[in-house]
Amino acid sequence: MSTDGQPHILAIGGGDFVPDDRDGMIPSPLMRYAFDLTGQDRPRVCFLATATGDDQARIGRAYAAFARTDAEVSHLALFPMPNIADIRAHLLAQDLVYVFGGSVANLLAVWRTHGLDEILREAWTAGVVLAGQSAGALCWHVGGNTDSFGPQLQPTTDGLGFLPYSCGVHYDSDKQRRPLLQQLVGEGTLPGGYAADEGVALHYVGTEFVQAVSYVKTAGAYRVEPDGPGTAKEYRIDPRLLASL
């Protein structure tokens, strides 16, 4: 739980783990920031790899990376069946729930089948910090654009909606992302919202955007708003620079 009792969400545009000097991966400064939001010296962290079908190799790499932290780590798998008997009790007992990227469309469908949409909302309002990157960032919003259906990006408009905004991820690394998000906001398919470059995270307290943070000096965050019929306007938000590892 967050020590201030507030509901926090950290939506990462890309970059949860970074290479280390021993040919492994360690949590990026953005992940460390998510840990800090819990206010715990040894946070209880549960991660979900639903968006990649609970790929065992992905789960193994995550445990190896988390082993370099002081966190008490677990994971919730839903394929081929839940690995935890009481999902609600387990997630409500966490300080941080972290969601990895992959297919946001598949993630949302599977979560709703297992009732995680309601459980995660309860956890969030109770003060469990929610975080994730790519699909794990999009899912908390109304929607955004996704490659869940193929390499040509398509809109997704059925996010969990904890945050009443659209969300853009990988904003500077995928040339399709920026123009499509602006189009969707401009035509009213999605509400106005926020976007993040690689290495940038969007921090919300409750439903209010409070700041962007990054470990990449040149990276940015953006506010995207409707600007007349069929058009949108984008405003850059300079992130607070985090100390690199």
N, C-alpha and C positions, 0 to 999 in steps of 0.2 A: 504494500500500500504506500501511496505517497504520504510523506509525513505532514504535509499541509492539508491533507484531506480533500484536495481538489481533484477533479477529473482531468487527467493529462493525456494528450495524444501527441506522439511524435511521428510525423509522416516523412520518410526519407526518400528523396528522389532517386537515390542510388548510392551504394557504398556502405554496407553494414560491416563487412570485414575487409581487411587490407593485408597484403603479404608482409611477413616478417623476415628477419635475417636468417631464419633457420628453415626456410623453404616451407613454412606453414602459413596459417592465417590467424590473425588476431582481430578482436573487435576494433572497429574504427573509432575515432573520437566521437562520432555521432552515436554509436552504441554506448560508449562511455557516458555520454550526456544522458541517454535514456536511463542508465543505471543511477546516475546522480539524481534524477527526478524522483526516484523512490525514497531517497534520503536514508537508505539502509547501507550499513557497512558490508553486509553479506546478503544482498537481495535474493529473494526467491524468484527465479526466472523460469517461465515455461515458454518454450518456443513451439511454433506450429509450422510444418512444412506441407500443409494441405495443398498449396498451389502447385506443387510438383508431385502430387499423388503420394505424399509421404515416402519419397524416394530414400531408400536406406543409405545410399552413399552420401546424400545431402545431409541426412540426419547425423551420420557418423562424423562428417567434416564439421558440423556445427558443434557437436560435443567436444571435438578436439580443440576447436577455437575457444569455446567457452571455458575449457579447462585452464586457460591462461588467465582467468579472472578469479575474483573472490566470490562469485555468484554460486548459489545453490540451484543447480540446473535440472530441469525435467523437460519432457516433451509430450505433447498430446498428438497421437496419430489417430486417424479415422479410417485408414485402409489397412486390412480388409474389414476391420472392426475396431472400435475404440480400444486403446490399450489401457485406459483408465476407467474404472467402474463408475465412479461418481464424478462426472466431468464438471458439474457446477461447483461442487465443494472444492475440487482441486483448483480450478481457476480463481475462485474467490479467495483462496488462501495464498495467492501469489502477490508479489510486489510489482512484477512486470510480466506482461504477455507480449511476446515478440513474434511477428509473422513474417516469414520469408516470401520472396517473390516467386513468380510463375504465372499461372493462369488465374486471373481474378474471377473470370466467369465460372470456372470450375470450383474455385474456392467458395464463392458465395452460394452456389447450388448445394455443395456438400455441407457447408455450415448450417444452412437453413434446414436441411434434412435432419440434422442432429440437434437442432435447437440452439446452436451456438450464437445465432443472432441475438436472441433474448438473453442468454447467459452472459455474453460479452458486454451487452449494454448494462446489465446489472453489475458486473465487475467494474466497469468504467465509472459508473455513478458512485460505487462504493470506494473508489480511490485507487483501484489497480491501474497502474500506468499501462497504456496500450501503445505499441510502437510497431513499426515494420517498414520495409522498403519495397518499392515498386508495387506489385499487387498488394503487399502488406501495408502500403500507404494509401492506395486508391480505395481499398475496401471500406474505410471509415467514412468516406465522403459520399455525396449523392452519386458521383460517377466521374468519368474522365474518358480517356481513349485507351485502347488495349490491343495487344496482338494475340489475345486469347483465341481468335478465330482464324488467324493466319497472318502472314507478314504484312498485308495491307491493313493498317490500323482501322478499327471500327469503334463507334461509341459504346460505352457501357453506362447505363443510366439507372441501374438497380442496386447501387451500393447500399451499405447498411444505413447511411444517412445520419450517423451520429453527429457529423459535421455537415451543416446545410450548404456546402460549397462543392464546386467541381475541383478536381485535382489533376495536375499535370506532373508526370514523373519523367526521368531521363530527358529532361527538357532541352539540354544542349548536346546530347549524344545521338538522338534519333531525329532526323530532319522532318519526319512526319508529325511529330508531337505538337510543336508550337502552332503551325497553321491550322491543324485540325481542332485543337482545343479552342482557339480563337473563333473558328467557324461555328463550333457547337454552342459556344457561349453567345456569339452574335445572333444566331438564329433562334435562340431560346431553347434548344434541346437540352442544354445544361445551364445551371445557374452560374453566376460569376464565382470565381474562386481563386485558388493559389496554385502555383507551379514551382518546381524545384529542379535545379541542375543536378548533375552528378556531384556527390559530396556535400549536398545541402539537405537540411531537414527543416520541416515546418512544425513549429511548436504551438499547440493550442491548449488553453486552459478553459475547461468547459467547452463552449462552442466559439470562443473568441480566439482569433489568431493573435499571438503575443509577440513572436519574433521568429526569425529564421537564424539558423546556426550552420556553420560550415568549417571544414578544415582545409578548404581549397581557396586560396586568396582571390582568384579571379571569378569564382562561381557566384551565381546569384539565385535569388528567389523572385517571384513575380506575382503581382495581383492582376487578374484578368477580369475585366468588367464589360458588360454590354455598353455599346456606344452608338445608339441609334439603330434603326431597323437593319438587321443582318450583319452588323459589324461589331467588333470588340476593340477595346483599348487595353494595352498592357503597361503596367508600371513596375519598374525594377525595385526590389527591396534588397538592400545590402545586408547580408547576413552578419551576425556577430561571429568573429573568427575564434575558433576553439584552438587550444594548444594542440599541436601535433604530437604523435607518440614518439 
